[in-house]
Amino acid sequence: MVYAFTQDVPLDEAGYRRVMSTLGSVPLEGLLLHLCVRREDGGLRYIDLWESEEACTYAFDNRIHDAVDAAFGGARPGTEPTVNHLDIIDATGPLASGIALG
């Protein structure tokens, strides 16, 4: 079953680009879609869709946290931004083919 969430992060676009550059071009296993959008207050919001919660947890534990630490020299906030889980009831369109919903 897919795992989806939004996350508001205290980064500007330059900080986001540093993280993405540090993360590199190797795809994150299990990531189906990642959107980064600008909020009205200037912060950023991530909208992520993963194959499973386990795939997401693995990516954060083994790639994402390390990339964030490296991008900011270990000076990132001590707590993670709040994750708001999304309960997907339907998905359509070309990117949605093959997605197993609950």
N, CA, C and O atoms as CSV, one atom per row, in Angstrom:
chain,resi,resn,atom,element,x,y,z
A,1,MET,N,N,0.840,-1.171,0.000
A,1,MET,CA,C,0.000,0.000,0.000
A,1,MET,C,C,0.891,1.242,0.000
A,1,MET,O,O,1.912,1.271,0.686
A,2,VAL,N,N,0.515,2.250,-0.754
A,2,VAL,CA,C,1.321,3.466,-0.837
A,2,VAL,C,C,1.292,4.236,0.473
A,2,VAL,O,O,0.383,4.092,1.291
A,3,TYR,N,N,2.309,5.050,0.640
A,3,TYR,CA,C,2.461,5.894,1.819
A,3,TYR,C,C,2.678,7.307,1.299
A,3,TYR,O,O,3.594,7.547,0.512
A,4,ALA,N,N,1.845,8.238,1.731
A,4,ALA,CA,C,1.928,9.609,1.234
A,4,ALA,C,C,1.850,10.590,2.398
A,4,ALA,O,O,1.190,10.331,3.404
A,5,PHE,N,N,2.537,11.726,2.242
A,5,PHE,CA,C,2.509,12.737,3.287
A,5,PHE,C,C,2.905,14.094,2.729
A,5,PHE,O,O,3.481,14.203,1.647
A,6,THR,N,N,2.575,15.128,3.504
A,6,THR,CA,C,3.117,16.457,3.270
A,6,THR,C,C,4.011,16.783,4.452
A,6,THR,O,O,3.832,16.262,5.553
A,7,GLN,N,N,4.963,17.642,4.206
A,7,GLN,CA,C,5.889,18.041,5.251
A,7,GLN,C,C,6.309,19.477,4.971
A,7,GLN,O,O,6.873,19.768,3.917
A,8,ASP,N,N,6.035,20.377,5.916
A,8,ASP,CA,C,6.493,21.755,5.787
A,8,ASP,C,C,7.891,21.841,6.383
A,8,ASP,O,O,8.109,21.463,7.534
A,9,VAL,N,N,8.833,22.340,5.594
A,9,VAL,CA,C,10.230,22.359,6.016
A,9,VAL,C,C,10.748,23.795,6.103
A,9,VAL,O,O,10.358,24.652,5.311
A,10,PRO,N,N,11.626,24.046,7.069
A,10,PRO,CA,C,12.157,25.404,7.258
A,10,PRO,C,C,13.357,25.681,6.357
A,10,PRO,O,O,14.424,26.065,6.835
A,11,LEU,N,N,13.179,25.486,5.062
A,11,LEU,CA,C,14.247,25.713,4.098
A,11,LEU,C,C,13.801,26.735,3.065
A,11,LEU,O,O,12.611,26.878,2.786
A,12,ASP,N,N,14.768,27.438,2.507
A,12,ASP,CA,C,14.482,28.237,1.322
A,12,ASP,C,C,14.915,27.415,0.108
A,12,ASP,O,O,15.419,26.301,0.257
A,13,GLU,N,N,14.723,27.951,-1.064
A,13,GLU,CA,C,15.052,27.187,-2.267
A,13,GLU,C,C,16.540,26.850,-2.353
A,13,GLU,O,O,16.905,25.760,-2.794
A,14,ALA,N,N,17.394,27.771,-1.937
A,14,ALA,CA,C,18.838,27.509,-1.992
A,14,ALA,C,C,19.212,26.339,-1.082
A,14,ALA,O,O,20.014,25.487,-1.463
A,15,GLY,N,N,18.638,26.297,0.107
A,15,GLY,CA,C,18.901,25.185,1.015
A,15,GLY,C,C,18.397,23.869,0.456
A,15,GLY,O,O,19.061,22.839,0.572
A,16,TYR,N,N,17.222,23.908,-0.150
A,16,TYR,CA,C,16.664,22.709,-0.778
A,16,TYR,C,C,17.593,22.203,-1.885
A,16,TYR,O,O,17.859,21.005,-1.982
A,17,ARG,N,N,18.076,23.116,-2.707
A,17,ARG,CA,C,18.968,22.729,-3.811
A,17,ARG,C,C,20.268,22.105,-3.277
A,17,ARG,O,O,20.802,21.173,-3.878
A,18,ARG,N,N,20.775,22.624,-2.143
A,18,ARG,CA,C,21.977,22.033,-1.536
A,18,ARG,C,C,21.713,20.590,-1.114
A,18,ARG,O,O,22.525,19.698,-1.359
A,19,VAL,N,N,20.566,20.379,-0.477
A,19,VAL,CA,C,20.219,19.016,-0.040
A,19,VAL,C,C,20.113,18.101,-1.249
A,19,VAL,O,O,20.668,17.002,-1.245
A,20,MET,N,N,19.410,18.539,-2.278
A,20,MET,CA,C,19.217,17.690,-3.451
A,20,MET,C,C,20.546,17.404,-4.156
A,20,MET,O,O,20.762,16.297,-4.649
A,21,SER,N,N,21.417,18.383,-4.203
A,21,SER,CA,C,22.728,18.175,-4.810
A,21,SER,C,C,23.538,17.162,-4.003
A,21,SER,O,O,24.192,16.289,-4.574
A,22,THR,N,N,23.494,17.278,-2.700
A,22,THR,CA,C,24.209,16.355,-1.820
A,22,THR,C,C,23.629,14.950,-1.916
A,22,THR,O,O,24.364,13.966,-1.839
A,23,LEU,N,N,22.318,14.853,-2.083
A,23,LEU,CA,C,21.649,13.555,-2.198
A,23,LEU,C,C,22.100,12.808,-3.450
A,23,LEU,O,O,22.184,11.580,-3.462
A,24,GLY,N,N,22.384,13.563,-4.490
A,24,GLY,CA,C,22.889,12.950,-5.716
A,24,GLY,C,C,21.794,12.500,-6.657
A,24,GLY,O,O,20.607,12.699,-6.399
A,25,SER,N,N,22.214,11.885,-7.760
A,25,SER,CA,C,21.271,11.537,-8.825
A,25,SER,C,C,20.744,10.107,-8.752
A,25,SER,O,O,19.871,9.734,-9.535
A,26,VAL,N,N,21.261,9.304,-7.825
A,26,VAL,CA,C,20.764,7.930,-7.695
A,26,VAL,C,C,19.357,7.991,-7.092
A,26,VAL,O,O,19.176,8.541,-6.006
A,27,PRO,N,N,18.364,7.433,-7.782
A,27,PRO,CA,C,16.988,7.503,-7.275
A,27,PRO,C,C,16.848,6.857,-5.900
A,27,PRO,O,O,17.537,5.887,-5.584
A,28,LEU,N,N,15.957,7.400,-5.099
A,28,LEU,CA,C,15.648,6.814,-3.804
A,28,LEU,C,C,14.731,5.617,-4.036
A,28,LEU,O,O,13.657,5.746,-4.623
A,29,GLU,N,N,15.165,4.472,-3.574
A,29,GLU,CA,C,14.378,3.259,-3.777
A,29,GLU,C,C,13.022,3.397,-3.079
A,29,GLU,O,O,12.945,3.728,-1.896
A,30,GLY,N,N,11.965,3.139,-3.834
A,30,GLY,CA,C,10.620,3.183,-3.279
A,30,GLY,C,C,9.914,4.516,-3.414
A,30,GLY,O,O,8.718,4.607,-3.139
A,31,LEU,N,N,10.629,5.561,-3.833
A,31,LEU,CA,C,9.997,6.873,-4.010
A,31,LEU,C,C,9.269,6.899,-5.341
A,31,LEU,O,O,9.871,6.682,-6.392
A,32,LEU,N,N,7.971,7.166,-5.293
A,32,LEU,CA,C,7.167,7.237,-6.514
A,32,LEU,C,C,7.062,8.668,-7.035
A,32,LEU,O,O,7.074,8.893,-8.246
A,33,LEU,N,N,6.957,9.643,-6.115
A,33,LEU,CA,C,6.796,11.043,-6.520
A,33,LEU,C,C,7.227,11.942,-5.374
A,33,LEU,O,O,6.862,11.719,-4.220
A,34,HIS,N,N,8.002,12.955,-5.705
A,34,HIS,CA,C,8.377,13.981,-4.730
A,34,HIS,C,C,8.112,15.329,-5.375
A,34,HIS,O,O,8.641,15.629,-6.446
A,35,LEU,N,N,7.294,16.138,-4.722
A,35,LEU,CA,C,7.056,17.507,-5.155
A,35,LEU,C,C,7.555,18.440,-4.068
A,35,LEU,O,O,7.351,18.187,-2.881
A,36,CYS,N,N,8.198,19.504,-4.470
A,36,CYS,CA,C,8.599,20.554,-3.550
A,36,CYS,C,C,7.920,21.828,-4.040
A,36,CYS,O,O,8.165,22.281,-5.159
A,37,VAL,N,N,7.070,22.399,-3.199
A,37,VAL,CA,C,6.326,23.602,-3.586
A,37,VAL,C,C,6.584,24.712,-2.576
A,37,VAL,O,O,6.861,24.462,-1.403
A,38,ARG,N,N,6.487,25.936,-3.063
A,38,ARG,CA,C,6.693,27.106,-2.200
A,38,ARG,C,C,5.384,27.434,-1.476
A,38,ARG,O,O,4.317,27.495,-2.087
A,39,ARG,N,N,5.492,27.642,-0.166
A,39,ARG,CA,C,4.337,28.082,0.622
A,39,ARG,C,C,4.236,29.602,0.549
A,39,ARG,O,O,5.202,30.278,0.195
A,40,GLU,N,N,3.082,30.128,0.881
A,40,GLU,CA,C,2.879,31.579,0.851
A,40,GLU,C,C,3.814,32.317,1.801
A,40,GLU,O,O,4.189,33.459,1.535
A,41,ASP,N,N,4.194,31.675,2.910
A,41,ASP,CA,C,5.073,32.326,3.887
A,41,ASP,C,C,6.551,32.256,3.488
A,41,ASP,O,O,7.414,32.733,4.225
A,42,GLY,N,N,6.846,31.659,2.315
A,42,GLY,CA,C,8.219,31.579,1.828
A,42,GLY,C,C,8.901,30.261,2.116
A,42,GLY,O,O,9.932,29.953,1.518
A,43,GLY,N,N,8.340,29.475,3.027
A,43,GLY,CA,C,8.905,28.156,3.303
A,43,GLY,C,C,8.557,27.178,2.198
A,43,GLY,O,O,7.932,27.544,1.202
A,44,LEU,N,N,8.955,25.960,2.378
A,44,LEU,CA,C,8.705,24.929,1.378
A,44,LEU,C,C,7.842,23.817,1.950
A,44,LEU,O,O,7.858,23.558,3.154
A,45,ARG,N,N,7.103,23.174,1.091
A,45,ARG,CA,C,6.293,22.010,1.452
A,45,ARG,C,C,6.660,20.873,0.519
A,45,ARG,O,O,6.714,21.044,-0.699
A,46,TYR,N,N,6.912,19.712,1.104
A,46,TYR,CA,C,7.134,18.500,0.331
A,46,TYR,C,C,5.843,17.715,0.283
A,46,TYR,O,O,5.116,17.630,1.272
A,47,ILE,N,N,5.568,17.151,-0.856
A,47,ILE,CA,C,4.459,16.222,-1.027
A,47,ILE,C,C,5.090,14.961,-1.598
A,47,ILE,O,O,5.567,14.957,-2.733
A,48,ASP,N,N,5.091,13.895,-0.811
A,48,ASP,CA,C,5.786,12.672,-1.191
A,48,ASP,C,C,4.834,11.493,-1.283
A,48,ASP,O,O,3.880,11.372,-0.514
A,49,LEU,N,N,5.121,10.633,-2.243
A,49,LEU,CA,C,4.381,9.395,-2.434
A,49,LEU,C,C,5.404,8.271,-2.533
A,49,LEU,O,O,6.268,8.280,-3.410
A,50,TRP,N,N,5.298,7.311,-1.631
A,50,TRP,CA,C,6.241,6.194,-1.532
A,50,TRP,C,C,5.506,4.879,-1.756
A,50,TRP,O,O,4.294,4.792,-1.560
A,51,GLU,N,N,6.252,3.859,-2.169
A,51,GLU,CA,C,5.682,2.524,-2.328
A,51,GLU,C,C,5.147,1.994,-1.006
A,51,GLU,O,O,4.148,1.276,-0.978
A,52,SER,N,N,5.815,2.349,0.094
A,52,SER,CA,C,5.401,1.881,1.415
A,52,SER,C,C,6.039,2.776,2.479
A,52,SER,O,O,6.990,3.509,2.206
A,53,GLU,N,N,5.506,2.702,3.675
A,53,GLU,CA,C,6.094,3.446,4.786
A,53,GLU,C,C,7.496,2.920,5.090
A,53,GLU,O,O,8.389,3.686,5.454
A,54,GLU,N,N,7.677,1.629,4.941
A,54,GLU,CA,C,8.992,1.031,5.193
A,54,GLU,C,C,10.044,1.564,4.220
A,54,GLU,O,O,11.172,1.847,4.624
A,55,ALA,N,N,9.685,1.703,2.949
A,55,ALA,CA,C,10.619,2.249,1.957
A,55,ALA,C,C,10.983,3.687,2.305
A,55,ALA,O,O,12.137,4.090,2.163
A,56,CYS,N,N,10.013,4.449,2.754
A,56,CYS,CA,C,10.255,5.837,3.151
A,56,CYS,C,C,11.193,5.887,4.354
A,56,CYS,O,O,12.170,6.636,4.348
A,57,THR,N,N,10.907,5.109,5.366
A,57,THR,CA,C,11.744,5.081,6.568
A,57,THR,C,C,13.166,4.680,6.228
A,57,THR,O,O,14.120,5.276,6.728
A,58,TYR,N,N,13.311,3.678,5.386
A,58,TYR,CA,C,14.640,3.229,4.978
A,58,TYR,C,C,15.404,4.361,4.274
A,58,TYR,O,O,16.579,4.589,4.564
A,59,ALA,N,N,14.747,5.059,3.360
A,59,ALA,CA,C,15.400,6.148,2.622
A,59,ALA,C,C,15.832,7.271,3.557
A,59,ALA,O,O,16.932,7.804,3.419
A,60,PHE,N,N,14.973,7.632,4.507
A,60,PHE,CA,C,15.340,8.684,5.452
A,60,PHE,C,C,16.515,8.240,6.323
A,60,PHE,O,O,17.459,9.001,6.534
A,61,ASP,N,N,16.453,7.011,6.826
A,61,ASP,CA,C,17.499,6.519,7.720
A,61,ASP,C,C,18.836,6.308,7.012
A,61,ASP,O,O,19.889,6.472,7.629
A,62,ASN,N,N,18.812,5.949,5.733
A,62,ASN,CA,C,20.035,5.558,5.042
A,62,ASN,C,C,20.548,6.542,3.999
A,62,ASN,O,O,21.684,6.417,3.542
A,63,ARG,N,N,19.720,7.531,3.611
A,63,ARG,CA,C,20.186,8.478,2.593
A,63,ARG,C,C,19.828,9.928,2.913
A,63,ARG,O,O,20.689,10.807,2.890
A,64,ILE,N,N,18.569,10.167,3.208
A,64,ILE,CA,C,18.090,11.552,3.289
A,64,ILE,C,C,18.688,12.298,4.478
A,64,ILE,O,O,19.190,13.410,4.314
A,65,HIS,N,N,18.642,11.708,5.671
A,65,HIS,CA,C,19.200,12.404,6.837
A,65,HIS,C,C,20.686,12.698,6.654
A,65,HIS,O,O,21.152,13.775,7.025
A,66,ASP,N,N,21.429,11.755,6.090
A,66,ASP,CA,C,22.854,11.988,5.836
A,66,ASP,C,C,23.069,13.139,4.855
A,66,ASP,O,O,23.980,13.948,5.037
A,67,ALA,N,N,22.240,13.216,3.824
A,67,ALA,CA,C,22.367,14.296,2.838
A,67,ALA,C,C,22.051,15.650,3.458
A,67,ALA,O,O,22.730,16.637,3.177
A,68,VAL,N,N,21.021,15.700,4.300
A,68,VAL,CA,C,20.672,16.962,4.970
A,68,VAL,C,C,21.815,17.383,5.895
A,68,VAL,O,O,22.215,18.547,5.907
A,69,ASP,N,N,22.335,16.431,6.669
A,69,ASP,CA,C,23.455,16.746,7.561
A,69,ASP,C,C,24.649,17.277,6.780
A,69,ASP,O,O,25.258,18.271,7.176
A,70,ALA,N,N,24.988,16.622,5.674
A,70,ALA,CA,C,26.133,17.043,4.864
A,70,ALA,C,C,25.893,18.416,4.242
A,70,ALA,O,O,26.805,19.242,4.189
A,71,ALA,N,N,24.673,18.662,3.772
A,71,ALA,CA,C,24.366,19.934,3.111
A,71,ALA,C,C,24.466,21.115,4.071
A,71,ALA,O,O,24.767,22.234,3.653
A,72,PHE,N,N,24.215,20.870,5.354
A,72,PHE,CA,C,24.222,21.958,6.330
A,72,PHE,C,C,25.316,21.801,7.370
A,72,PHE,O,O,25.253,22.411,8.438
A,73,GLY,N,N,26.311,20.991,7.068
A,73,GLY,CA,C,27.438,20.835,7.973
A,73,GLY,C,C,27.032,20.346,9.352
A,73,GLY,O,O,27.675,20.683,10.347
A,74,GLY,N,N,25.975,19.556,9.417
A,74,GLY,CA,C,25.504,19.022,10.698
A,74,GLY,C,C,24.725,20.009,11.530
A,74,GLY,O,O,24.385,19.707,12.675
A,75,ALA,N,N,24.424,21.196,10.989
A,75,ALA,CA,C,23.744,22.243,11.747
A,75,ALA,C,C,22.253,22.311,11.464
A,75,ALA,O,O,21.645,23.375,11.580
A,76,ARG,N,N,21.662,21.185,11.095
A,76,ARG,CA,C,20.215,21.220,10.830
A,76,ARG,C,C,19.451,21.234,12.151
A,76,ARG,O,O,20.025,20.924,13.195
A,77,PRO,N,N,18.166,21.589,12.123
A,77,PRO,CA,C,17.374,21.593,13.355
A,77,PRO,C,C,17.395,20.217,14.018
A,77,PRO,O,O,17.481,19.193,13.340
A,78,GLY,N,N,17.317,20.204,15.334
A,78,GLY,CA,C,17.378,18.964,16.086
A,78,GLY,C,C,16.133,18.106,15.984
A,78,GLY,O,O,16.166,16.920,16.310
A,79,THR,N,N,15.037,18.692,15.534
A,79,THR,CA,C,13.794,17.927,15.396
A,79,THR,C,C,13.359,17.925,13.934
A,79,THR,O,O,13.649,18.849,13.175
A,80,GLU,N,N,12.671,16.883,13.573
A,80,GLU,CA,C,12.150,16.771,12.213
A,80,GLU,C,C,10.883,17.609,12.065
A,80,GLU,O,O,10.128,17.761,13.025
A,81,PRO,N,N,10.643,18.153,10.871
A,81,PRO,CA,C,9.386,18.861,10.633
A,81,PRO,C,C,8.209,17.900,10.789
A,81,PRO,O,O,8.360,16.687,10.641
A,82,THR,N,N,7.057,18.447,11.085
A,82,THR,CA,C,5.852,17.636,11.256
A,82,THR,C,C,5.436,17.016,9.930
A,82,THR,O,O,5.392,17.686,8.898
A,83,VAL,N,N,5.135,15.733,9.979
A,83,VAL,CA,C,4.653,14.999,8.813
A,83,VAL,C,C,3.137,14.889,8.929
A,83,VAL,O,O,2.619,14.462,9.961
A,84,ASN,N,N,2.433,15.270,7.882
A,84,ASN,CA,C,0.978,15.133,7.826
A,84,ASN,C,C,0.651,14.038,6.828
A,84,ASN,O,O,0.781,14.216,5.617
A,85,HIS,N,N,0.222,12.900,7.359
A,85,HIS,CA,C,-0.072,11.749,6.512
A,85,HIS,C,C,-1.306,12.008,5.652
A,85,HIS,O,O,-2.254,12.657,6.094
A,86,LEU,N,N,-1.286,11.502,4.437
A,86,LEU,CA,C,-2.401,11.655,3.506
A,86,LEU,C,C,-3.079,10.305,3.332
A,86,LEU,O,O,-2.415,9.297,3.092
A,87,ASP,N,N,-4.388,10.286,3.452
A,87,ASP,CA,C,-5.171,9.072,3.263
A,87,ASP,C,C,-5.720,9.110,1.841
A,87,ASP,O,O,-6.778,9.688,1.593
A,88,ILE,N,N,-5.003,8.496,0.915
A,88,ILE,CA,C,-5.374,8.549,-0.501
A,88,ILE,C,C,-6.518,7.590,-0.763
A,88,ILE,O,O,-6.428,6.402,-0.454
A,89,ILE,N,N,-7.595,8.108,-1.333
A,89,ILE,CA,C,-8.733,7.249,-1.676
A,89,ILE,C,C,-8.827,6.996,-3.176
A,89,ILE,O,O,-9.525,6.081,-3.614
A,90,ASP,N,N,-8.124,7.807,-3.962
A,90,ASP,CA,C,-8.134,7.599,-5.407
A,90,ASP,C,C,-6.925,8.300,-6.019
A,90,ASP,O,O,-6.459,9.325,-5.522
A,91,ALA,N,N,-6.437,7.724,-7.100
A,91,ALA,CA,C,-5.340,8.343,-7.844
A,91,ALA,C,C,-5.569,8.035,-9.322
A,91,ALA,O,O,-5.785,6.882,-9.694
A,92,THR,N,N,-5.522,9.060,-10.154
A,92,THR,CA,C,-5.716,8.876,-11.587
A,92,THR,C,C,-4.608,9.596,-12.349
A,92,THR,O,O,-3.867,10.398,-11.780
A,93,GLY,N,N,-4.508,9.306,-13.614
A,93,GLY,CA,C,-3.522,9.947,-14.461
A,93,GLY,C,C,-2.360,9.013,-14.751
A,93,GLY,O,O,-2.234,7.959,-14.127
A,94,PRO,N,N,-1.513,9.398,-15.696
A,94,PRO,CA,C,-0.417,8.529,-16.127
A,94,PRO,C,C,0.521,8.095,-15.007
A,94,PRO,O,O,0.986,6.955,-15.004
A,95,LEU,N,N,0.809,8.984,-14.053
A,95,LEU,CA,C,1.712,8.609,-12.961
A,95,LEU,C,C,1.071,7.642,-11.973
A,95,LEU,O,O,1.775,6.981,-11.210
A,96,ALA,N,N,-0.246,7.555,-11.980
A,96,ALA,CA,C,-0.951,6.734,-11.004
A,96,ALA,C,C,-1.077,5.271,-11.402
A,96,ALA,O,O,-1.483,4.451,-10.579
A,97,SER,N,N,-0.741,4.920,-12.636
A,97,SER,CA,C,-0.906,3.532,-13.056
A,97,SER,C,C,0.014,2.627,-12.243
A,97,SER,O,O,1.205,2.900,-12.097
A,98,GLY,N,N,-0.539,1.582,-11.734
A,98,GLY,CA,C,0.224,0.620,-10.958
A,98,GLY,C,C,0.342,0.937,-9.471
A,98,GLY,O,O,0.993,0.192,-8.739
A,99,ILE,N,N,-0.272,2.024,-9.011
A,99,ILE,CA,C,-0.228,2.362,-7.592
A,99,ILE,C,C,-1.278,1.534,-6.860
A,99,ILE,O,O,-2.454,1.546,-7.226
A,100,ALA,N,N,-0.855,0.826,-5.839
A,100,ALA,CA,C,-1.770,0.011,-5.036
A,100,ALA,C,C,-2.287,0.835,-3.882
A,100,ALA,O,O,-1.547,1.143,-2.948
A,101,LEU,N,N,-3.567,1.197,-3.942
A,101,LEU,CA,C,-4.193,1.968,-2.866
A,101,LEU,C,C,-4.766,1.016,-1.834
A,101,LEU,O,O,-5.073,-0.140,-2.125
A,102,GLY,N,N,-4.906,1.548,-0.589
A,102,GLY,CA,C,-5.414,0.779,0.527
A,102,GLY,C,C,-6.717,0.193,0.233
A,102,GLY,O,O,-7.290,-0.494,1.078
